């Protein structure tokens, strides 16, 4: 997944003739990750105040946003040279499958912890925080949003291929 994501972004950068300097690329993807993560939280029903008047969305829409955040995670880890932190073993997935879905308050706490860890990892230059954020992200998707790993993988590969085709045209 990581290699396909990197290839896609390289194709997009080449087409747009993007030349990234200093930390602009890393900052850009971290901002995108933050925005997409917030959008996922909103369409997942975590915005209980309801000022945005957004109701929970379909399974497919949530999956689409989840995959967007997944791409952002993969690119950020690559840019920081922390791709090794985004691994999860079969044992980890087995443990996830044994967990029960959290209630809304617990999922809100998970979401806030995930965001906190992303920012701490970035500002403190500590990849351990990214690793913990990654595992919370996987837990949120697989346990709380109800996606299975095959569905994520298949939809991800389709999404990347579609985006690659668009980038090359």
N, C-alpha and C positions, 0 to 999 in steps of 0.2 A: 504494500500500500504506500509506503513511504517513497519508494523509488518512482512509482507512478505519479504521485503528487508532485515530487520535485521536477520530474520531466514536464508535467503540465505547466507549472509555474515558469520553468525555463523557456518553454515555447511562448507563453504569454509575454514574458519579458523581452524575448527576441522580437516578437511581432510589434510590440509597443516601443521597442528600442529603449527600454528602461535601463538606466545605469544607476545602481544604488551606491550611495556614499555613506560613510560612517555607519551610524546605527539606524539610519532611516528605514532600511528594509526590515530590520528586527522590530523597530517601533511600530512600523506600519502593520505588520502581521499581528503583533500583540494587540493593537487597537482593533483590528478586524476580529480577532479571536474574542476579545471582550464584548464587542458589539453583537457578534453572532451568538455567543453564549447567553447574552441578555435576551436576545430575540427568542432563543430556544426556551428560556425560562418563562418568558411572557406567553408564548403559545402553548406552553405546558400547563398553564394555569397557576403559576406562582405569583402573578400580580393580582393579589386578592383585593387590593384597594379598588381596582377596576376603573381608574380614571381614563385609561386608554381604551376602555370598552372593547377589549379583545377577549373573546371566549376561547376555551380550549379548542385546539385544532385537531384535525384528523390524524390518524396514525401515520399516514404517508407524509403529511406536512411536517410533523415532528421528526420523522426519520430524515427528511430532506435537510432540515436545519441541523440535526445531529451530525449528518455527514459533512456538512459545511464546517462545523466546529472541529470535526475529526481531521479534515484537511488542514485547518489552521494549526491544530496541535502538531501535526506531522511536519509542516513547514517551519514552524517556530523551533521545534526541537532540532531540525536540520540546520537552521541558520545559527543556532547557538552551539552546534556540535554536541548536542545532548540526545541524539536519536536513541542511544542505548537505554535511556530512561523510559522509553515508551513501550517496553516489552511487557508482556503478561503471559505467564505460563498457563498450561492446561490446568494445573492445580489451582491457579487463581480463578480461572473461569468456572471450575467445579465449585469453588467456594462461593462465587457469585450466584450460581444457580441454586444454591441452598438457602440463600437469603430471601427474606420476605420483603415485599414492597413496603417502603416507608410511608408514613402519613405526610400530609402536605407540610406541616411544620418541620419535620425532619428533612424533607427534601429541600426546603428553603435553607436550612442550616447547611446541608451538603453543598448547595449552590454557592452560598456565601463563603464557605470554607474553600471551595474550589477556586473561586476568584481570588481570595486572599493568598492562597498558595501560589497561584500564577504570578501575582505581583511580587510576592516575597522572593520567589525564585529569580525573577528578573532583576529586582533591585539589589538583592544580596548576592547575585551571581552564584546561586546554589541550585544545582540540578535536582537535588533530593526533593525540593518543593514541587518541581515540575512532575516528578515521578508520582508523588502523592496526589497531585491534581489530576493526573492522567487516570489513576486508579479510581478516584471519585467519579470522574467523567464516565468511565466504563461502567461503574456500578449504577450510575444514574440512568444510562441508556439501556443496559441489559436488565436490571432489576426493576427500576422504578418506571421506565417508559415502556418496558416490555419487548424490546427488540432482541432478536436472537443473533448469534454471531454469523450464521450463514446469510441471514437477511442483510445484515450490515455489510458483509463482504461483497455479496452479489450486487447490491444497490450501489455500493461505493465504486466498484469496477465499472458499472454501467455509467455512473455519473462522470467519472474521470474520462471515460472514452468519449462521451458526448461533449464534454468541455474541451477536450483535446481536438476533436473534429471541428468545433467552433473556432478554436484558436488558430487552427491551420488554414481556415478558409478566409 
